[in-house]
């Protein structure tokens, strides 16, 4: 009779089980109808937690339970997988409906993120499911890799140009909309700049 969806500042029981890579506990909670889409903040769903924990088993269990693989832009599960180099996670995410044409907060598609990190295999997986990018003249795996290498650092990473005051302002905006993960990230970047 315990509430499997009880919530604390750390998230739900499901979040905790995922972060601890307790696959049996994740399965048990899902079998008892734990909400597989309940976010801690705007973006930090159990699926995002499983990606950050690098637990393919948890990702598959969540998808099987009905987790939303599309996520909430700009921090979608596919963007997280591309940023973290989670090659083995693309297939289950794409089969579950993840959209490869959704950009991150820097304006990059998952395929561009993979190319920027020089992960050819990831680009090869994402290439057939990504819509043609008009500004990439040579629409091929090699063309995407070459294009991304040709982009200067400032254009490649929009956060590069932002000063500490702007980053802290964005952190405050994220905090006010209760997107605590983004707020922490913006404040951290602002303190490092």
C-alpha contacts under 8 A as a table, 3 or more apart, distances in Angstrom:
res1	aa1	res2	aa2	distance
3	X	6	X	5.52
4	X	12	X	7.74
4	X	13	X	6.55
4	X	14	X	7.84
4	X	29	X	6.58
4	X	32	X	7.27
4	X	33	X	7.45
4	X	34	X	5.45
5	X	12	X	5.79
5	X	13	X	6.67
5	X	14	X	7.70
5	X	34	X	5.69
5	X	35	X	6.43
6	X	12	X	5.73
6	X	13	X	6.88
7	X	10	X	7.63
7	X	11	X	5.41
7	X	12	X	4.64
7	X	13	X	7.37
8	X	11	X	5.16
8	X	12	X	6.42
9	X	40	X	7.43
10	X	15	X	7.68
10	X	16	X	7.47
10	X	40	X	7.20
11	X	14	X	7.79
11	X	15	X	5.64
11	X	16	X	6.99
11	X	39	X	7.46
11	X	40	X	5.05
12	X	15	X	5.14
12	X	16	X	6.50
12	X	38	X	7.89
12	X	40	X	7.61
13	X	16	X	5.08
13	X	17	X	6.16
13	X	29	X	7.89
14	X	17	X	5.12
14	X	18	X	6.11
14	X	26	X	6.07
14	X	29	X	6.57
14	X	34	X	6.91
14	X	36	X	7.67
14	X	46	X	6.81
15	X	18	X	5.14
15	X	19	X	6.08
15	X	45	X	7.88
15	X	46	X	5.46
15	X	49	X	6.57
16	X	19	X	5.17
16	X	20	X	6.15
17	X	20	X	5.15
17	X	21	X	6.09
17	X	22	X	5.08
17	X	23	X	7.28
17	X	25	X	6.02
17	X	26	X	5.73
18	X	21	X	4.85
18	X	22	X	6.03
18	X	23	X	7.08
18	X	26	X	6.43
18	X	46	X	7.24
18	X	49	X	6.60
18	X	50	X	5.71
18	X	53	X	7.10
18	X	55	X	7.81
18	X	58	X	6.67
19	X	22	X	7.73
19	X	49	X	6.42
19	X	50	X	6.80
19	X	53	X	5.68
20	X	53	X	7.89
21	X	53	X	7.02
21	X	55	X	6.66
21	X	58	X	7.57
22	X	25	X	5.34
22	X	26	X	6.25
23	X	26	X	4.99
23	X	27	X	6.20
23	X	57	X	6.95
23	X	58	X	6.13
24	X	27	X	5.13
24	X	28	X	6.14
25	X	28	X	4.96
25	X	29	X	6.06
26	X	29	X	5.21
26	X	30	X	6.12
26	X	58	X	7.02
26	X	61	X	7.81
27	X	30	X	5.11
27	X	31	X	5.99
27	X	61	X	6.84
28	X	31	X	5.02
28	X	32	X	6.32
29	X	32	X	5.06
29	X	33	X	6.47
29	X	34	X	5.31
30	X	33	X	4.98
30	X	34	X	4.88
30	X	35	X	7.44
30	X	36	X	7.26
30	X	62	X	7.83
30	X	65	X	6.82
31	X	34	X	7.40
35	X	38	X	5.56
36	X	45	X	7.62
36	X	46	X	6.05
36	X	47	X	7.52
36	X	62	X	6.17
36	X	65	X	6.88
36	X	66	X	6.93
36	X	67	X	5.34
37	X	45	X	5.70
37	X	46	X	6.31
37	X	47	X	7.49
37	X	67	X	5.59
37	X	68	X	6.54
38	X	45	X	5.77
38	X	46	X	6.94
39	X	42	X	6.18
39	X	43	X	6.38
39	X	44	X	5.12
39	X	45	X	4.07
39	X	46	X	6.82
40	X	43	X	7.51
40	X	44	X	5.38
40	X	45	X	6.37
41	X	44	X	5.37
41	X	45	X	7.61
41	X	178	X	6.17
41	X	179	X	4.92
41	X	180	X	5.79
41	X	181	X	6.72
42	X	45	X	7.89
42	X	72	X	7.44
42	X	178	X	6.88
42	X	179	X	5.02
42	X	180	X	7.80
43	X	48	X	7.51
43	X	71	X	7.39
43	X	72	X	6.01
43	X	75	X	6.38
43	X	76	X	7.68
43	X	179	X	7.13
43	X	181	X	7.65
44	X	47	X	7.84
44	X	48	X	5.65
44	X	49	X	6.49
44	X	181	X	7.20
45	X	48	X	5.21
45	X	49	X	6.28
46	X	49	X	4.90
46	X	50	X	6.14
46	X	62	X	7.68
47	X	50	X	5.04
47	X	51	X	6.32
47	X	59	X	6.11
47	X	62	X	6.57
47	X	67	X	6.79
47	X	68	X	7.88
47	X	69	X	7.64
47	X	77	X	7.07
48	X	51	X	5.06
48	X	52	X	6.24
48	X	76	X	7.85
48	X	77	X	5.89
48	X	80	X	7.36
49	X	52	X	5.09
49	X	53	X	6.08
50	X	53	X	4.94
50	X	54	X	6.04
50	X	55	X	5.44
50	X	56	X	7.43
50	X	58	X	5.89
50	X	59	X	5.71
51	X	54	X	4.84
51	X	55	X	6.28
51	X	56	X	7.52
51	X	59	X	6.95
51	X	77	X	7.35
51	X	80	X	7.03
51	X	81	X	6.70
51	X	86	X	7.99
52	X	55	X	7.86
52	X	80	X	7.77
52	X	84	X	7.93
54	X	86	X	7.54
55	X	58	X	5.31
55	X	59	X	6.32
56	X	59	X	4.97
56	X	60	X	6.16
56	X	88	X	7.70
56	X	89	X	6.52
57	X	60	X	5.21
57	X	61	X	6.23
58	X	61	X	5.03
58	X	62	X	6.06
59	X	62	X	5.17
59	X	63	X	6.16
59	X	89	X	7.94
60	X	63	X	5.13
60	X	64	X	6.07
60	X	92	X	6.92
61	X	64	X	5.09
61	X	65	X	6.20
62	X	65	X	4.99
62	X	66	X	6.36
62	X	67	X	5.27
63	X	66	X	5.07
63	X	67	X	4.76
63	X	68	X	7.30
63	X	69	X	7.21
63	X	92	X	7.88
63	X	93	X	7.92
63	X	96	X	6.75
64	X	67	X	7.30
68	X	71	X	5.74
68	X	96	X	7.87
69	X	76	X	7.77
69	X	77	X	6.29
69	X	78	X	7.95
69	X	93	X	5.87
69	X	94	X	7.79
69	X	96	X	5.84
69	X	97	X	5.80
69	X	98	X	4.87
70	X	76	X	6.28
70	X	77	X	6.82
70	X	78	X	7.88
70	X	97	X	6.14
70	X	98	X	4.43
70	X	99	X	5.96
71	X	75	X	7.31
71	X	76	X	4.72
71	X	77	X	6.09
71	X	98	X	7.72
72	X	75	X	6.15
72	X	76	X	5.54
73	X	76	X	5.36
73	X	102	X	6.97
73	X	103	X	7.41
73	X	104	X	6.92
74	X	79	X	7.83
74	X	102	X	7.22
74	X	103	X	6.12
74	X	104	X	4.42
74	X	105	X	5.20
75	X	79	X	6.08
75	X	80	X	6.68
75	X	104	X	6.02
75	X	105	X	7.35
76	X	79	X	5.16
76	X	80	X	6.32
76	X	102	X	7.83
76	X	104	X	7.68
77	X	80	X	5.08
77	X	81	X	6.15
77	X	93	X	7.49
77	X	98	X	7.29
78	X	81	X	4.98
78	X	82	X	6.10
78	X	90	X	6.99
78	X	93	X	6.94
78	X	98	X	6.39
78	X	99	X	7.36
78	X	100	X	6.84
78	X	110	X	6.53
79	X	82	X	5.08
79	X	83	X	6.09
79	X	103	X	7.65
79	X	104	X	6.43
79	X	109	X	7.44
79	X	110	X	5.25
79	X	113	X	7.86
80	X	83	X	5.09
80	X	84	X	6.04
81	X	84	X	5.22
81	X	85	X	5.85
81	X	86	X	4.85
81	X	87	X	7.25
81	X	89	X	6.71
81	X	90	X	7.06
82	X	85	X	5.18
82	X	86	X	6.38
82	X	87	X	7.67
82	X	110	X	5.43
82	X	111	X	7.39
82	X	113	X	5.99
82	X	114	X	5.47
82	X	122	X	7.69
83	X	86	X	7.92
83	X	110	X	7.76
83	X	113	X	6.28
83	X	114	X	6.99
85	X	114	X	7.20
85	X	119	X	7.57
85	X	122	X	7.72
86	X	89	X	5.47
86	X	90	X	7.16
87	X	90	X	5.83
87	X	121	X	7.60
87	X	122	X	5.83
88	X	91	X	6.73
89	X	92	X	5.91
89	X	93	X	6.31
90	X	93	X	5.20
90	X	94	X	5.91
90	X	125	X	7.68
90	X	126	X	7.99
91	X	94	X	5.21
91	X	95	X	6.06
92	X	95	X	5.13
92	X	96	X	6.12
93	X	96	X	5.11
93	X	97	X	6.50
93	X	98	X	5.38
94	X	97	X	5.19
94	X	98	X	4.74
94	X	99	X	7.07
94	X	100	X	7.87
95	X	98	X	7.28
99	X	102	X	6.01
100	X	109	X	6.93
100	X	110	X	6.24
100	X	111	X	7.59
100	X	126	X	7.20
100	X	129	X	6.70
100	X	130	X	5.51
101	X	109	X	6.14
101	X	110	X	7.59
101	X	130	X	5.94
101	X	131	X	6.53
102	X	109	X	6.07
102	X	110	X	7.67
103	X	106	X	7.46
103	X	107	X	5.16
103	X	108	X	4.97
103	X	109	X	4.47
103	X	110	X	7.04
104	X	107	X	5.33
104	X	108	X	5.38
104	X	109	X	6.42
104	X	110	X	7.74
105	X	108	X	7.45
106	X	157	X	6.65
106	X	158	X	5.81
106	X	159	X	7.32
108	X	111	X	8.00
108	X	112	X	5.81
108	X	113	X	6.30
109	X	112	X	5.18
109	X	113	X	6.34
110	X	113	X	5.00
110	X	114	X	6.19
110	X	126	X	7.71
111	X	114	X	5.10
111	X	115	X	6.15
111	X	122	X	7.38
111	X	123	X	5.48
111	X	126	X	5.84
111	X	127	X	6.96
111	X	130	X	7.44
112	X	115	X	4.96
112	X	116	X	5.93
112	X	123	X	7.90
112	X	144	X	7.32
112	X	148	X	6.88
113	X	116	X	5.04
113	X	117	X	6.33
114	X	117	X	5.21
114	X	118	X	6.33
114	X	119	X	5.34
114	X	120	X	7.40
114	X	122	X	5.96
114	X	123	X	5.93
115	X	118	X	4.81
115	X	119	X	5.69
115	X	120	X	6.61
115	X	122	X	7.84
115	X	123	X	6.16
115	X	144	X	6.82
115	X	145	X	5.19
115	X	148	X	6.37
116	X	119	X	7.71
116	X	145	X	7.37
116	X	148	X	5.75
116	X	149	X	6.94
118	X	145	X	7.23
119	X	122	X	5.47
119	X	123	X	6.48
120	X	123	X	5.01
120	X	124	X	6.14
120	X	141	X	7.63
120	X	145	X	7.64
121	X	124	X	5.00
121	X	125	X	6.31
122	X	125	X	5.12
122	X	126	X	6.19
123	X	126	X	5.13
123	X	127	X	5.71
123	X	141	X	6.37
124	X	127	X	5.27
124	X	128	X	7.54
124	X	141	X	6.19
125	X	128	X	6.87
125	X	129	X	7.92
126	X	129	X	5.59
126	X	130	X	6.02
127	X	130	X	5.38
127	X	140	X	7.66
127	X	141	X	6.72
132	X	136	X	7.95
132	X	139	X	6.76
133	X	136	X	5.58
133	X	139	X	7.59
134	X	137	X	6.95
136	X	139	X	6.13
136	X	143	X	7.18
136	X	144	X	6.54
136	X	147	X	6.42
137	X	143	X	7.37
138	X	142	X	7.93
138	X	143	X	4.62
138	X	144	X	7.05
139	X	143	X	5.68
139	X	144	X	6.57
140	X	143	X	4.84
140	X	144	X	6.12
141	X	144	X	5.31
141	X	145	X	6.33
142	X	145	X	5.12
142	X	146	X	6.02
143	X	146	X	5.08
143	X	147	X	5.97
144	X	147	X	5.06
144	X	148	X	6.21
145	X	148	X	5.40
145	X	149	X	6.35
146	X	149	X	5.18
146	X	150	X	6.27
147	X	150	X	5.14
147	X	151	X	6.65
148	X	151	X	5.44
148	X	156	X	7.75
149	X	152	X	7.92
151	X	155	X	6.40
151	X	156	X	5.97
152	X	155	X	5.63
152	X	156	X	6.12
153	X	156	X	4.91
153	X	157	X	6.17
153	X	160	X	7.74
154	X	157	X	5.58
154	X	158	X	6.21
154	X	160	X	5.89
154	X	161	X	6.41
155	X	158	X	5.99
157	X	160	X	5.48
157	X	161	X	7.93
158	X	161	X	5.94
158	X	162	X	7.27
159	X	162	X	5.19
162	X	166	X	6.10
162	X	167	X	6.56
163	X	166	X	5.48
163	X	167	X	6.36
163	X	190	X	7.08
163	X	193	X	6.59
164	X	167	X	5.11
164	X	168	X	6.09
164	X	189	X	7.41
164	X	190	X	4.12
164	X	191	X	6.58
164	X	192	X	7.86
164	X	193	X	5.54
165	X	168	X	5.23
165	X	169	X	6.17
165	X	190	X	6.89
166	X	169	X	5.03
166	X	170	X	6.25
166	X	190	X	7.74
167	X	170	X	5.09
167	X	171	X	6.17
167	X	186	X	5.32
167	X	187	X	6.48
167	X	189	X	6.79
167	X	190	X	5.02
168	X	171	X	4.79
168	X	172	X	6.22
168	X	186	X	6.09
168	X	187	X	5.19
168	X	190	X	5.56
169	X	172	X	5.07
169	X	173	X	6.33
170	X	173	X	5.02
170	X	174	X	6.16
170	X	183	X	7.29
170	X	186	X	6.40
171	X	174	X	5.10
171	X	175	X	6.13
171	X	182	X	6.82
171	X	183	X	4.09
171	X	184	X	6.80
171	X	185	X	7.46
171	X	186	X	4.77
171	X	187	X	5.44
172	X	175	X	5.02
172	X	176	X	6.22
172	X	183	X	6.51
173	X	176	X	5.18
173	X	177	X	6.45
173	X	183	X	7.59
174	X	177	X	5.25
174	X	178	X	6.25
174	X	179	X	5.02
174	X	180	X	6.60
174	X	182	X	6.07
174	X	183	X	4.95
175	X	178	X	4.87
175	X	179	X	5.52
175	X	180	X	5.49
175	X	182	X	7.81
175	X	183	X	5.28
176	X	179	X	7.48
179	X	182	X	5.69
179	X	183	X	6.27
180	X	183	X	4.88
180	X	184	X	6.12
181	X	184	X	5.28
181	X	185	X	6.33
182	X	185	X	4.99
182	X	186	X	6.09
183	X	186	X	5.23
183	X	187	X	6.09
184	X	187	X	5.20
184	X	188	X	5.98
185	X	188	X	5.11
185	X	189	X	6.16
186	X	189	X	5.15
186	X	190	X	6.04
187	X	190	X	4.96
187	X	191	X	6.20
188	X	191	X	5.21
188	X	192	X	6.34
189	X	192	X	5.09
189	X	193	X	6.11
190	X	193	X	5.26
